[in-house]
Structure formats: C-alpha cells, structure tokens
Amino acid sequence: MQATEKVVEASPESVSDVTLAISNFSTLLPESWQPYWEQVQSIPFLGFILLIVLGYLVAKIGVIIISKSLTQITKRTQSHVDDHLIQILKRPLFLTLFFFFMGMAIKTVGMASGIESSLIRVLASILAFTWMMRGFKVLNLLLDTLSGFKGKYEMIQPKTIPLFDLIGKILLIAMGSYALLIIWGIDPTAWLASAGVIGIAVGFAAKDTLANLFSGFFIIADTPYKVGDFVNLDSGERGMVTQVGMRSTRLLTRDDIEITIPNNVIGNAKIINESSGRWEKSRVRVKVGAAYGSDVNQVCAVLQKVAEDHPEVVEDPAPRVRMREFGASSLDFELLAWIPAPVLRGRIRHELHMQVYEAFNEAGIEIPYAKQDIYIKEFPGTELPKKNS
C-alpha cells in the first residue's frame, strides 16, 4: 500500500483523484466487508477477476436503472428525441462504470507503478474518446431535431446545419484533445498558444472567405429575405432570390440572368424586399393625363372599371383612382391597383396601360400631349419686302 501511495503522489493531478479513489476502494465498503476484501487482496488474480465481474454487473444494472428512470420521465413528452438520446448515452455510461472497476482491478494486481499508471491512463483515454464520439451523434441528433421546428429556431435551417455541425465538432474535438493532454500529464498551455497563433494567421489569409461565411450566417439568422422573394439592391440589381448560401446569394433577374453576389457585399447593402411586409401583394401605379375640360368623374370611373375588369388585379385591397395635380397641359390622374406578386408587375402594368388607352378612346376622353408652336420672325441674311410708297 505504501508503494501505491507513492505512485498516487507522483501522478499528475488529472489522474491522481481517480487513482486515489481506486486505491481507497476499501474505505467505500461497509466495515463488515473489509476483512473479506483484505483476504481477496491477498490473492491478486482472484481480486482482479472478482472486480472485473462485479464491474460488469454493476455497469449493466446501473445502465438499466438509469435508462428506465429516464424513460419514465420522457414518457411525458411527445417527441422521440429524448428516447434516441438515451440510446446514444447507454454505451458511454456503461464504459464509465465498467472502467472504474477495471481500474480498481488493475490496482489489485500490484503491477509496477509505471505500467499501472499507464494502463489507467489508457482506460481514461478510451473513455474520453468514447464520450467525444458519442458527442458527435448527440450533436447531429440535436441539429436535425431543431432544424425541423418551423418558426422556432430560424437560425438552424437545413442550409445552416453544416456550419453548426462544423462549429460543434471543432468544440468537441478541442475538449476531447484537452482532456487527453490532461490525462497524459501534458501541459496544454503551449498547444493553446500555438493554436491561437495558427488561428490568427488563417484568419488573415482567409479574411474575405470568413467575412462571407459570417455574413451568410447572419443573413440566414436575420432573414431579411428568403428564397422566392423579389428584392431590389441599392446597387441596381433586381430579381428573385433563388439561393441563399453560406458564401453567396443568387438572384434571377427579369432577363433570366443569374447574378451571384458575395454575402459580405449584400449583407452591407440596402435591400428592398418587395415580397415582404404585411403580405406578398404589390401595388402598381398607372399615371395618365386627361385634357382640360374632361369630366373628372367620368375619368375616375373609367380608370376604376379598367382595374376591376382585369383578372389579376386583387379585390382586397380594392383598386383606387387619385387625381394628383393640374399639369401644364393635362389633368394628371393615377390608377393604383394591387397585384398578387411583385414578379407580375411588368406584364400587368403593360396590360393596364393598353386597356386604359382603349377605354379612353371608347369614352371619348382625350389624352393630351405637349405641343409647341414656333414662329419665325425672319431668316438670317434675308430682307423683308418693302412696302410700295
């Protein structure tokens, strides 16, 4: 036992607590059992076998009890996520309990201090690696579940899952690597400093790519637009959003030309989303002039009927006509009509203009146009005829 205590004192802090608990296993037993335990320790191989068997049984029973208890709690929920989570965690829980008893069995054999400590570190390393791998499965399960909740977790969508998956795996690998360094008594400070320097270098080398990635993340999180929206940018681009990726956004213009815009650019641009607002409906304006002397009530009625007769002008909100001003040569009116989607604006405005022109002709309403009369007083180099005296 003295040799064992020396090994515990010489071992790193990461393993010393576990080793101390293993070596003091006898203190965890009832006093009536301690004499029997001392007799078992006198035969190292017998103690090793008994502890292995006992560890297996305790691990099996412990996992069954824990899983049954958690299952009773999760029955109250409608989701099956918690059931899958229990299934994922069964194996690491079993190995945690079993390896604890296996460590005690190794201490019972009485190996050399170096071999004994190395074996315990190997068990702890396997355990840390197992938890890390199970963490990957838990991460995938949570991301798949959260991405299925519509409207609750807007940041987690099918297109953002790769980013969250990458960040989560990097964190899990970092924690697992840190645990392994601690287990084997390696100071992680130098490694962390080196990783920081490498991270800064990579950040400077790929700053444009990282800027696009982060901008894409915040665009998806903030959702100023989505696939299918019709948007206008302050740089003049106008079209329908066909894809919102982590690096770029794609617009399909009315000329059927696809434009790819880096997210870093579009994230800092002024965006007019014509498909957003209270609804997707959009308003079109048709400006027309009537000659002075026209019946203004008749003009309003004709324009109103043109809008109401068009099959793609919506009834709610109802179309309306407004007289805007007294122009230089005409009475200026404006027809305001709502259409189902902004992508239809060009065609419907064309049809409304043609129908307004035909309706004005039928109603005898004149559409004036600017006219200029030029009077020539004299031509250069010519003389006016003199009057006879």
DRENTOR-905743 format. One line per 5 residues: their letters; for each residue x negated, y negated, z negated of C-alpha. Coordinates in nm, 3 decimals, padded with zeros to 5 digits. Layout:
a> X/Y/Z ~ ...
***
This chain:
mqate> 00.000/00.000/00.000 ~ -00.289/-00.238/-00.059 ~ -00.413/-00.191/00.294 ~ -00.066/-00.264/00.418 ~ -00.051/-00.588/00.222
kvvea> -00.382/-00.698/00.371 ~ -00.251/-00.637/00.720 ~ 00.054/-00.847/00.643 ~ -00.162/-01.132/00.519 ~ -00.381/-01.118/00.827
spesv> -00.098/-01.101/01.078 ~ 00.041/-01.416/01.247 ~ 00.337/-01.599/01.099 ~ 00.567/-01.470/01.373 ~ 00.518/-01.110/01.272
sdvtl> 00.441/-01.147/00.902 ~ 00.805/-01.191/00.796 ~ 00.917/-00.884/00.987 ~ 00.621/-00.682/00.866 ~ 00.681/-00.785/00.506
aisnf> 01.046/-00.684/00.527 ~ 00.948/-00.349/00.676 ~ 00.678/-00.278/00.421 ~ 00.910/-00.370/00.132 ~ 01.187/-00.144/00.256
stllp> 01.177/00.046/-00.073 ~ 01.294/-00.265/-00.257 ~ 01.610/-00.266/-00.046 ~ 01.706/00.083/-00.168 ~ 01.901/00.148/-00.488
eswqp> 01.680/00.234/-00.784 ~ 01.819/00.588/-00.795 ~ 01.697/00.645/-00.436 ~ 01.348/00.507/-00.477 ~ 01.195/00.828/-00.624
yweqv> 01.323/01.022/-00.324 ~ 01.179/00.762/-00.091 ~ 00.838/00.790/-00.259 ~ 00.847/01.166/-00.207 ~ 00.933/01.116/00.159
qsipf> 00.643/00.872/00.195 ~ 00.407/01.137/00.067 ~ 00.478/01.328/00.391 ~ 00.427/01.058/00.660 ~ 00.557/01.263/00.955
lgfil> 00.876/01.357/00.767 ~ 00.937/00.991/00.676 ~ 00.879/00.891/01.039 ~ 01.138/01.143/01.168 ~ 01.394/01.056/00.898
livlg> 01.366/00.683/00.966 ~ 01.399/00.733/01.342 ~ 01.714/00.944/01.295 ~ 01.852/00.707/01.034 ~ 01.780/00.408/01.257
ylvak> 01.960/00.566/01.550 ~ 02.266/00.645/01.337 ~ 02.273/00.303/01.172 ~ 02.236/00.132/01.511 ~ 02.515/00.338/01.664
igvii> 02.750/00.287/01.370 ~ 02.661/-00.082/01.344 ~ 02.734/-00.147/01.712 ~ 03.065/00.039/01.687 ~ 03.169/-00.161/01.380
isksl> 03.066/-00.494/01.530 ~ 03.231/-00.425/01.865 ~ 03.551/-00.301/01.702 ~ 03.569/-00.609/01.481 ~ 03.510/-00.845/01.771
tqitk> 03.762/-00.656/01.985 ~ 04.030/-00.708/01.722 ~ 03.957/-01.080/01.731 ~ 03.951/-01.105/02.111 ~ 04.285/-00.927/02.149
rtqsh> 04.448/-01.258/02.063 ~ 04.308/-01.417/02.379 ~ 04.442/-01.366/02.730 ~ 04.102/-01.384/02.901 ~ 03.886/-01.076/02.960
vddhl> 03.565/-01.276/02.938 ~ 03.513/-01.200/02.569 ~ 03.555/-00.827/02.639 ~ 03.284/-00.840/02.906 ~ 03.064/-01.039/02.668
iqilk> 03.092/-00.770/02.402 ~ 02.994/-00.504/02.654 ~ 02.688/-00.706/02.758 ~ 02.567/-00.756/02.399 ~ 02.609/-00.396/02.286
rplfl> 02.269/-00.277/02.408 ~ 02.055/-00.558/02.262 ~ 02.236/-00.524/01.928 ~ 02.167/-00.152/01.926 ~ 01.799/-00.202/02.008
tlfff> 01.763/-00.471/01.741 ~ 01.886/-00.238/01.466 ~ 01.705/00.066/01.603 ~ 01.369/-00.111/01.648 ~ 01.388/-00.240/01.291
fmgma> 01.398/00.116/01.161 ~ 01.137/00.222/01.415 ~ 00.905/-00.044/01.276 ~ 00.956/00.098/00.929 ~ 00.883/00.445/01.066
iktvg> 00.554/00.319/01.213 ~ 00.460/00.170/00.875 ~ 00.534/00.504/00.711 ~ 00.286/00.696/00.930 ~ -00.005/00.493/00.793
masgi> -00.192/00.411/01.113 ~ -00.487/00.178/01.136 ~ -00.389/-00.183/01.076 ~ -00.472/-00.295/01.432 ~ -00.278/-00.016/01.602
essli> 00.015/-00.055/01.363 ~ 00.038/-00.430/01.422 ~ 00.010/-00.384/01.798 ~ 00.292/-00.129/01.806 ~ 00.518/-00.360/01.608
rvlas> 00.438/-00.645/01.846 ~ 00.519/-00.420/02.143 ~ 00.860/-00.340/01.990 ~ 00.926/-00.708/01.924 ~ 00.821/-00.794/02.282
ilaft> 01.057/-00.534/02.428 ~ 01.334/-00.672/02.211 ~ 01.267/-01.031/02.322 ~ 01.258/-00.925/02.688 ~ 01.587/-00.733/02.648
wmmrg> 01.763/-01.033/02.495 ~ 01.630/-01.256/02.773 ~ 01.758/-01.023/03.047 ~ 02.097/-00.997/02.877 ~ 02.097/-01.375/02.857
fkvln> 02.089/-01.383/03.239 ~ 02.405/-01.171/03.251 ~ 02.577/-01.387/02.990 ~ 02.484/-01.696/03.192 ~ 02.629/-01.552/03.514
llldt> 02.947/-01.447/03.333 ~ 02.999/-01.793/03.182 ~ 02.932/-01.976/03.510 ~ 03.168/-01.752/03.708 ~ 03.437/-01.797/03.442
lsgfk> 03.403/-02.174/03.410 ~ 03.400/-02.226/03.786 ~ 03.739/-02.054/03.805 ~ 03.908/-02.308/03.579 ~ 04.058/-02.563/03.817
gkyem> 04.052/-02.921/03.693 ~ 03.896/-02.845/03.352 ~ 03.531/-02.815/03.439 ~ 03.490/-03.023/03.753 ~ 03.109/-03.022/03.724
iqpkt> 03.096/-02.642/03.756 ~ 03.210/-02.555/04.107 ~ 03.103/-02.281/04.347 ~ 02.858/-02.519/04.515 ~ 02.702/-02.630/04.180
iplfd> 02.665/-02.281/04.036 ~ 02.315/-02.232/04.191 ~ 02.191/-02.548/04.015 ~ 02.331/-02.450/03.674 ~ 02.209/-02.093/03.729
ligki> 01.857/-02.216/03.803 ~ 01.851/-02.450/03.501 ~ 01.987/-02.180/03.270 ~ 01.737/-01.918/03.388 ~ 01.447/-02.160/03.350
lliam> 01.553/-02.231/02.991 ~ 01.594/-01.860/02.914 ~ 01.254/-01.776/03.063 ~ 01.097/-02.064/02.869 ~ 01.247/-01.943/02.539
gsyal> 01.151/-01.583/02.612 ~ 00.794/-01.680/02.702 ~ 00.766/-01.894/02.389 ~ 00.890/-01.601/02.176 ~ 00.634/-01.365/02.337
liiwg> 00.349/-01.609/02.272 ~ 00.453/-01.639/01.908 ~ 00.484/-01.261/01.873 ~ 00.131/-01.205/02.001 ~ -00.014/-01.487/01.791
idpta> -00.097/-01.719/02.082 ~ -00.074/-02.092/02.020 ~ 00.177/-02.226/02.280 ~ 00.069/-02.590/02.245 ~ -00.191/-02.573/02.522
wlasa> 00.050/-02.391/02.751 ~ 00.321/-02.652/02.692 ~ 00.076/-02.933/02.765 ~ -00.030/-02.765/03.091 ~ 00.332/-02.711/03.191
gvigi> 00.404/-03.079/03.127 ~ 00.117/-03.189/03.350 ~ 00.227/-02.950/03.625 ~ 00.586/-03.074/03.594 ~ 00.476/-03.437/03.636
avgfa> 00.268/-03.350/03.942 ~ 00.554/-03.157/04.101 ~ 00.793/-03.442/04.022 ~ 00.577/-03.697/04.204 ~ 00.521/-03.465/04.500
akdtl> 00.890/-03.386/04.548 ~ 01.050/-03.707/04.421 ~ 01.269/-03.750/04.731 ~ 01.394/-03.393/04.713 ~ 01.460/-03.420/04.340
anlfs> 01.638/-03.754/04.392 ~ 01.869/-03.591/04.648 ~ 01.932/-03.294/04.418 ~ 02.019/-03.508/04.117 ~ 02.231/-03.740/04.330
gffii> 02.416/-03.439/04.469 ~ 02.473/-03.312/04.116 ~ 02.623/-03.643/04.003 ~ 02.830/-03.678/04.322 ~ 02.987/-03.340/04.256
adtpy> 03.032/-03.426/03.887 ~ 03.183/-03.771/03.953 ~ 03.372/-03.661/04.269 ~ 03.402/-03.998/04.449 ~ 03.504/-03.786/04.748
kvgdf> 03.558/-03.422/04.833 ~ 03.568/-03.203/05.141 ~ 03.852/-03.316/05.368 ~ 03.853/-03.680/05.254 ~ 03.828/-03.959/05.510
vnlds> 03.566/-04.212/05.398 ~ 03.404/-04.534/05.517 ~ 03.049/-04.627/05.415 ~ 02.912/-04.980/05.385 ~ 02.654/-04.888/05.648
gergm> 02.935/-04.844/05.905 ~ 02.977/-04.465/05.913 ~ 03.340/-04.348/05.911 ~ 03.462/-03.993/05.921 ~ 03.592/-03.687/05.740
vtqvg> 03.377/-03.516/05.477 ~ 03.303/-03.163/05.598 ~ 03.045/-03.053/05.340 ~ 02.914/-03.179/05.006 ~ 02.585/-03.003/04.935
mrstr> 02.318/-03.043/04.671 ~ 02.085/-03.223/04.912 ~ 02.312/-03.399/05.162 ~ 02.668/-03.484/05.262 ~ 02.805/-03.428/05.611
lltrd> 03.064/-03.644/05.787 ~ 03.253/-03.564/06.108 ~ 03.325/-03.886/06.296 ~ 03.623/-03.951/06.523 ~ 03.388/-03.883/06.816
dieit> 03.341/-03.528/06.680 ~ 02.979/-03.606/06.592 ~ 02.848/-03.473/06.262 ~ 02.636/-03.709/06.052 ~ 02.411/-03.578/05.775
ipnnv> 02.347/-03.834/05.501 ~ 02.100/-03.767/05.214 ~ 02.274/-03.772/04.878 ~ 02.025/-04.025/04.746 ~ 02.146/-04.271/05.014
ignak> 02.518/-04.202/04.989 ~ 02.502/-04.197/04.608 ~ 02.390/-04.563/04.608 ~ 02.626/-04.676/04.886 ~ 02.966/-04.842/04.863
iines> 03.224/-04.581/04.961 ~ 03.581/-04.650/05.070 ~ 03.777/-04.329/05.030 ~ 04.090/-04.362/05.241 ~ 04.220/-04.026/05.120
sgrwe> 04.202/-04.123/04.753 ~ 04.429/-04.346/04.549 ~ 04.783/-04.262/04.444 ~ 04.828/-04.036/04.746 ~ 04.669/-03.946/05.077
ksrvr> 04.914/-04.159/05.274 ~ 04.761/-04.454/05.456 ~ 04.908/-04.781/05.584 ~ 04.870/-04.909/05.938 ~ 04.920/-05.269/06.045
vkvga> 05.051/-05.376/06.385 ~ 05.018/-05.751/06.449 ~ 05.236/-05.906/06.720 ~ 05.337/-06.258/06.820 ~ 05.675/-06.385/06.939
aygsd> 05.732/-06.704/07.136 ~ 05.858/-07.012/06.960 ~ 06.234/-07.027/06.988 ~ 06.278/-06.649/06.941 ~ 06.536/-06.518/06.694
vnqvc> 06.315/-06.423/06.397 ~ 06.580/-06.192/06.252 ~ 06.601/-06.006/06.583 ~ 06.221/-05.973/06.594 ~ 06.217/-05.823/06.244
avlqk> 06.500/-05.581/06.330 ~ 06.328/-05.463/06.649 ~ 05.997/-05.403/06.472 ~ 06.170/-05.223/06.184 ~ 06.354/-04.993/06.423
vaedh> 06.032/-04.909/06.611 ~ 05.868/-04.792/06.288 ~ 06.174/-04.600/06.168 ~ 06.211/-04.418/06.501 ~ 05.852/-04.294/06.503
pevve> 05.848/-03.928/06.382 ~ 05.517/-03.955/06.197 ~ 05.590/-04.273/06.001 ~ 05.686/-04.166/05.649 ~ 06.011/-04.278/05.487
dpapr> 05.862/-04.330/05.142 ~ 05.722/-04.594/05.120 ~ 05.955/-04.738/05.381 ~ 05.809/-04.944/05.668 ~ 05.842/-05.319/05.641
vrmre> 05.803/-05.630/05.857 ~ 05.644/-05.955/05.746 ~ 05.622/-06.292/05.920 ~ 05.271/-06.411/05.846 ~ 05.228/-06.760/05.991
fgass> 05.308/-07.018/06.254 ~ 05.035/-06.963/06.510 ~ 04.901/-07.204/06.768 ~ 05.123/-07.060/07.040 ~ 05.334/-06.792/06.868
ldfel> 05.521/-06.685/06.559 ~ 05.294/-06.420/06.406 ~ 05.455/-06.103/06.264 ~ 05.305/-05.789/06.114 ~ 05.458/-05.441/06.105
lawip> 05.344/-05.235/05.800 ~ 05.402/-04.860/05.821 ~ 05.275/-04.566/05.616 ~ 05.139/-04.252/05.780 ~ 05.073/-03.907/05.625
apvlr> 04.691/-03.912/05.653 ~ 04.427/-04.171/05.745 ~ 04.287/-03.947/06.017 ~ 04.606/-04.017/06.222 ~ 04.561/-04.396/06.214
grirh> 04.412/-04.443/06.563 ~ 04.672/-04.243/06.754 ~ 04.976/-04.374/06.565 ~ 04.866/-04.738/06.600 ~ 04.831/-04.679/06.974
elhmq> 05.184/-04.535/06.993 ~ 05.334/-04.813/06.781 ~ 05.174/-05.084/06.995 ~ 05.316/-04.931/07.312 ~ 05.662/-04.888/07.160
vyeaf> 05.665/-05.247/07.027 ~ 05.582/-05.379/07.373 ~ 05.861/-05.174/07.533 ~ 06.111/-05.272/07.263 ~ 06.030/-05.644/07.302
neagi> 06.082/-05.618/07.679 ~ 06.418/-05.447/07.632 ~ 06.526/-05.708/07.376 ~ 06.407/-05.998/07.590 ~ 06.158/-06.119/07.331
eipya> 05.862/-06.294/07.486 ~ 05.512/-06.215/07.367 ~ 05.324/-06.539/07.439 ~ 04.962/-06.562/07.535 ~ 04.722/-06.852/07.524
kqdiy> 04.728/-07.074/07.834 ~ 04.509/-07.369/07.924 ~ 04.572/-07.634/08.192 ~ 04.267/-07.801/08.348 ~ 04.295/-08.147/08.503
ikefp> 04.008/-08.265/08.724 ~ 03.976/-08.641/08.735 ~ 03.711/-08.649/09.006 ~ 03.445/-08.432/09.162 ~ 03.083/-08.541/09.127
gtelp> 02.941/-08.705/09.447 ~ 03.278/-08.786/09.598 ~ 03.459/-09.117/09.623 ~ 03.826/-09.167/09.581 ~ 04.006/-09.309/09.890
kkns> 04.052/-09.685/09.879 ~ 04.398/-09.831/09.897 ~ 04.483/-10.045/10.202 ~ 04.493/-10.415/10.120
***
